[in-house]
Amino acid sequence: MLQRILEVLRTSDTTLTVADLARTLDVPVSAVGPMVGLLVRTGMLKQSGTIMPAATCDMSCGSTCMPDQCPFVIGLPTTLELVSQHQSE
């Protein structure tokens, strides 16, 4: 599956998110996410974009949740790109 992920990214004309990969490979995001994490940690993939929320919670809704756990604030997806072998040398 790791090779399939790399191949999809290698042949893609556009940047992809984990959700895009999951759709392309016809597997759950919950299965692709940890594999992408492994590829990022080993330096084979690079994540671009933000993993921070698109907006911050000001707690004006009256909820008692923590601002970084607000269910009303969505996070923007990160895109993935292959790290060329030349960059890792």
Phi, psi and omega per residue, in radians:
M1 nan -0.628 3.119
L2 -1.070 -0.727 3.109
Q3 -1.131 -0.651 3.114
R4 -1.133 -0.713 3.104
I5 -1.064 -0.831 -3.139
L6 -1.095 -0.689 3.138
E7 -1.144 -0.735 3.108
V8 -1.066 -0.771 3.131
L9 -1.170 -0.661 -3.127
R10 -1.128 -0.636 -3.049
T11 -1.704 -0.051 -3.102
S12 -1.318 2.464 3.089
D13 -1.476 -0.253 -3.101
T14 -2.252 2.940 3.037
T15 -1.293 2.626 -3.086
L16 -2.191 2.670 3.000
T17 -1.789 3.033 3.069
V18 -1.052 -0.706 3.120
A19 -1.096 -0.686 3.087
D20 -1.083 -0.786 3.114
L21 -1.047 -0.799 -3.124
A22 -1.045 -0.764 3.113
R23 -1.099 -0.802 -3.121
T24 -1.091 -0.713 -3.104
L25 -1.501 -0.138 -3.115
D26 1.016 0.824 3.074
V27 -2.334 2.778 -3.138
P28 -1.149 2.569 3.058
V29 -0.978 -0.630 -3.128
S30 -1.112 -0.366 3.086
A31 -1.548 -0.629 -3.100
V32 -1.337 -0.663 -3.069
G33 -0.917 -0.922 3.135
P34 -1.103 -0.585 3.123
M35 -1.218 -0.685 3.064
V36 -1.112 -0.714 3.098
G37 -1.018 -0.731 3.102
L38 -1.103 -0.771 3.139
L39 -1.144 -0.582 3.075
V40 -1.211 -0.809 -3.126
R41 -1.099 -0.565 3.139
T42 -1.504 -0.018 3.055
G43 1.490 0.174 -3.139
M44 -1.485 -0.442 3.098
L45 -2.199 2.714 3.053
K46 -2.212 2.375 3.064
Q47 -1.635 2.378 3.089
S48 -2.116 2.701 -3.121
G49 1.781 -2.735 -3.064
T50 -2.163 2.494 2.996
I51 -1.858 0.036 3.094
M52 -1.427 2.771 3.120
P53 -1.053 2.619 3.116
A54 -1.171 -0.428 3.100
A55 -2.546 2.840 3.122
T56 -1.811 2.645 -3.132
C57 -1.452 2.249 3.077
D58 -1.806 0.117 3.102
M59 1.068 0.358 -3.138
S60 -1.253 -0.220 3.141
C61 -1.348 -0.191 3.135
G62 1.537 0.049 3.129
S63 -1.223 2.724 3.107
T64 -1.769 0.199 3.117
C65 -1.253 2.863 3.074
M66 -1.343 2.556 -3.100
P67 -0.978 -0.608 -3.121
D68 -1.415 -0.005 3.121
Q69 -2.106 0.308 -3.074
C70 -1.098 2.180 -3.139
P71 -1.299 -0.162 -3.112
F72 -1.683 -0.036 3.136
V73 -1.910 2.170 -3.131
I74 -1.692 2.657 3.047
G75 -1.673 2.560 3.086
L76 -1.458 2.452 -3.139
P77 -1.245 2.612 3.038
T78 -1.638 2.634 3.066
T79 -1.735 2.778 -3.067
L80 -2.040 2.517 3.033
E81 -2.511 2.600 3.103
L82 -1.237 2.483 3.024
V83 -1.606 2.159 -3.119
S84 -1.191 2.670 3.142
Q85 -1.092 -0.503 -3.137
H86 -1.186 -0.559 3.123
Q87 -1.261 -0.518 -3.078
S88 -1.506 -0.148 -3.127
E89 -1.545 nan nan
